[in-house]
Structure formats: C-alpha cells, structure tokens
Amino acid sequence: MLNALIFDCDGVLVDTERDGHRVAFNRAFAAKGLDASWSVQKYHELLQIAGGKERMKHYFDETGWPADVPDRDAFIKELHKLKTDLFMHIIESGELTLRPGVARLVDEAIDQGLTLAVCSTSNERAVNLIVEKLLGARRRQHFKAILAGDVVKKKKPDPEIYLLALKTLELQPEECLVIEDSRNGLLAAKAAGMACLVTTNGYTEKEDLSGADLLVPELGDEPTINVDIQTCISLVNKETL
C-alpha cells in the first residue's frame, strides 16, 4: 500500500541543472578568477558524478588545480559555498520554476493523506529553498523529511539516503514510491527496495533507465497528465497501468 512519495530535487521538482546549477558553478568560477567554464556538454558528463563538491574535485583532478591552492578540501568547500549562494539567488529571483505536474501531484498526495519527503544529493540550503519558495509554505508543511547534502556519507547510486528516509519516515520500502530523473537516482531507489518512477529531462533522457517502474518525459498538467496519484498507487501495488 502506498504511504509515501519521495522526490529527488534537481531535475524532478525543478529542471535546475542546465540553467541553475551549471550557471551558478560558472559564476562562482568567474568570481574567483578561475579559468574554468562548464559547457552544457561538459556539465552533462560531470553529472555522472553525484554531488557538487565531488564534481568540482573530479574536474580539477582532471584538468589541473589552481597553483595557489594549499588546501584542496578547504578550497572546494569555500567554492561550493559561493556556488550555493549564487544558486540561491537564481531561485530567489524567480529564474527557475517547478516542472510541469509537480505541484498538482503534491496536492493530490496531500489530499490522499500521503507522507511526503525529498531525498537529494544537493546542498541542504538550496533544496529547502526550492521546496519553500517554489512549492510554497502550505505544501512545505506536509513534507515530513527533507534529506539533502552531506546528511549521508555515500551519495547516489548508493542507497544510503533512501535507507535513511525509510528510517526517518518509519516506513517499509514497499510503502514508498520514489520519483527520480536519473540512472544514479534510479539505482539508489531500487537498491533500497523501493518502486521508482523516472521523469526525464534533457540531461537524462538518453541514460539507461530500463529498470524504472514507469518512465515519462514529465509528470504533466492538463491537458496532458502522464502521472496522477492513482498511477502512483498502481505502481506500488504492481498493477497493470
């Protein structure tokens, strides 16, 4: 029986990667005078690595670190904080909006009395702002858990964050449906024993998502609704759609 919807954030609630996180990373690089700028294609490659700090570390390991960096961990931490501040400004300014169908499905879940949660590898401040700013205070109060950032040691595709969600929500895997957008997220959800619906975006539509219980380009709003709450219930109950 479905008792909880658990959303990833980036690429699921908001299509943040291309015009949100990527832009914020590039603005942070420019602000620090770094000779680095991530194209859409380069960022697509880097998205295979979960976590912004991990992404930057991989990039500098690959291309070379700035000469005046005595402490690489401290450098990455400071640069990521600046990037997060710049991303927060992008959200606050209204440059990004919810993906189609997100608000509708959240409202349907609330009407059904379902538990709601977010599990994301992104910075906790940014995820909370997206939920509070774009979903609004009324919907935010129905989210029992927002797990993000460094709340776990191992990031997706490791299932640690979803296992933590089960413990926090006091639920069993078969009571939950995860909504993800990527292969890493799908693998994490499945490894935790949960059903997983994948809503793709421009960065993830060509990934191997064959293990998804349902694959859609977006959740959708009228006149084209791809996923409603009854769809979610049917997925968890293993019913034919």
URKA-V31660 format. One record per pair of residues at least 6 apart in sequence whose ideal C-beta (glycine too) atoms are under 7 Angstrom apart, sorted by sequence separation. I is the first residue (numbers start at 1). J is the second residue. D is the distance in whole Angstrom. If there is no record, write none. Layout:
# URKA-V31660
I:J:D
I:J:D
This chain:
# URKA-V31660
7:13:6
10:16:5
11:17:6
49:55:5
69:75:5
90:96:6
154:160:5
180:186:5
190:196:6
209:215:6
220:226:4
10:17:6
29:36:4
65:72:6
109:116:6
120:127:5
153:160:7
166:173:6
189:196:4
219:226:6
220:227:7
234:241:6
29:37:6
38:46:7
132:140:5
152:160:4
218:226:6
219:227:5
46:55:5
49:58:5
118:127:6
131:140:5
152:161:5
180:189:6
106:116:7
186:196:5
216:226:4
231:241:6
10:21:7
26:37:5
178:189:4
198:209:5
216:227:6
26:38:6
46:58:7
131:143:6
152:164:6
186:198:6
25:38:6
46:59:6
118:131:6
151:164:7
147:161:6
198:212:4
131:146:6
197:212:7
200:215:7
22:38:6
162:178:7
178:194:5
180:196:6
196:212:6
197:213:6
147:164:6
181:198:6
196:213:6
197:214:5
198:215:5
199:216:5
200:217:6
128:146:6
147:165:6
176:194:5
177:195:5
178:196:5
179:197:5
180:198:5
181:199:6
195:213:5
57:76:6
127:146:6
173:192:6
181:200:6
199:218:6
56:76:6
145:165:6
173:193:3
177:197:6
179:199:6
181:201:6
199:219:6
22:43:4
127:148:4
147:168:7
173:194:5
190:211:6
214:235:6
18:40:6
182:204:5
213:235:5
53:76:5
56:79:6
145:168:5
181:204:5
186:209:6
56:80:7
124:148:4
145:169:6
183:207:4
118:143:6
123:148:7
124:149:4
144:169:6
182:207:6
183:208:6
186:211:6
17:43:7
116:142:5
117:143:6
122:148:6
123:149:5
162:188:6
166:192:7
183:209:6
186:212:6
53:80:5
116:143:5
117:144:6
122:149:7
157:184:4
161:188:7
162:189:6
52:80:6
116:144:7
117:145:4
118:146:5
119:147:5
120:148:4
156:184:4
106:135:6
115:144:5
117:146:7
118:147:7
156:185:5
159:188:5
163:192:5
17:47:7
118:148:7
157:187:4
158:188:6
162:192:4
197:227:7
52:83:7
157:188:5
34:66:6
103:135:7
110:142:5
156:188:4
159:191:4
162:194:6
106:139:5
159:192:4
121:155:5
121:156:6
98:134:5
88:125:7
97:134:7
88:126:6
91:129:5
197:235:6
84:123:5
87:126:5
91:130:6
195:235:5
84:125:6
88:129:6
92:133:7
195:236:5
84:126:6
91:133:6
119:161:5
119:162:6
119:165:5
32:79:6
117:165:6
28:79:6
31:82:6
117:169:6
28:82:5
115:169:6
28:83:4
177:232:5
25:83:5
28:86:6
177:235:6
24:83:5
27:86:5
177:236:5
24:86:4
24:87:4
21:87:6
24:90:6
20:87:6
23:90:7
20:90:6
51:121:5
50:121:5
52:123:7
20:96:5
19:96:7
16:96:6
14:96:5
14:98:6
15:99:6
13:98:6
14:99:6
13:99:7
12:99:7
13:102:6
5:109:5
51:155:5
50:155:4
50:156:5
5:114:6
9:118:6
4:114:6
10:120:7
3:114:6
4:115:4
5:116:6
6:117:5
7:118:5
8:119:6
9:120:4
2:114:7
3:115:6
8:120:6
10:122:5
4:117:6
6:119:6
9:122:6
105:219:5
14:130:6
13:130:6
101:218:6
102:219:6
104:221:6
112:229:6
9:127:5
100:218:5
101:219:3
99:218:6
100:219:6
101:220:5
14:134:6
99:219:7
100:220:6
101:221:5
108:228:6
109:229:6
9:130:6
100:221:5
108:229:4
105:227:6
101:225:7
105:229:7
101:227:7
50:184:6
47:203:6
6:165:6
44:203:5
4:169:6
4:171:6
12:179:6
3:171:6
12:180:6
12:181:5
6:176:6
11:181:4
4:175:6
8:179:7
11:182:6
3:175:4
4:176:5
5:177:6
6:178:5
7:179:5
8:180:5
2:175:7
8:181:6
1:175:6
5:179:7
2:177:6
8:185:5
18:202:7
15:201:5
17:203:5
12:199:6
11:201:5
11:203:7
11:204:6
5:232:6
2:232:6
2:233:5
2:236:4
